[in-house]
């Protein structure tokens, strides 16, 4: 089955779905109407630019070019992570980048080269979309984990110092805060894994079905992708927390 192509006029008609919500926001004077317009314009511009770029990326399919684009994606994700962390002293970008890239590259390589066994290294049609899905979930998990860890330390600093006063090492005193941060960072992914397929059909599976792929094959891909998302999100959050243990003086000051 061939996918139904969307013409430009039909795409414009699709924006009509925003009119009723916009009227509601305007009626209740939420002040979000301008933000809605800005978000819609940014979404359109960014997706169209990426769409045109990926056309060429898929055409040339050069491993080094694909890797460069992955680095750009990681940088954009980490900038968003730093921006969304509601800390007075935001974590250093280098640490966020190192943690995210490490968690991503290990899981990405395992899935693409061991599970799927791509015909050549970093094939663009598989590598770019899958990496994007993983990064989107890593961003959410990192923001939750970072905020939970640092706010937990600030609010319960007496508990942290009590552990130290009782003879605990820094690692032992931080253990409860690490545990809480990891729990909250991976809980959304666990909830998605537990309800996926029943509550909603995920984007990747839906996209494959619309493009004519067998629903069973799409389900198999989605299962492995969810495992990748959980593994990468958990590793990137844990790596960041470990890398930033020495900056606790800044947090507790």
Secondary structure, DSSP 4 states (H G I P E B T S, - for coil): -PPPPPPHHHHHHHTTHHHHHHHHHHHTT-S-HHHHHHHHHHHHHHHHHHHHHHHHHHHH--HHHHHHHHHHHHHHHHHHHHHH---SSPPPHHHHHHHHHHHHHHHHHIIIIIII--SSTT-HHHHHHHHHHHHHHHHHHHHHHHHHHHHHHHHTHHHHHHHHHTT--HHHHHHHHHHHHHHHHHHHHHHHHHHBTTTB--HHHHHHHHTT--HHHHHHHHHHHHHHHHHHHHHHHHHHHHHTGGGHHHHH-
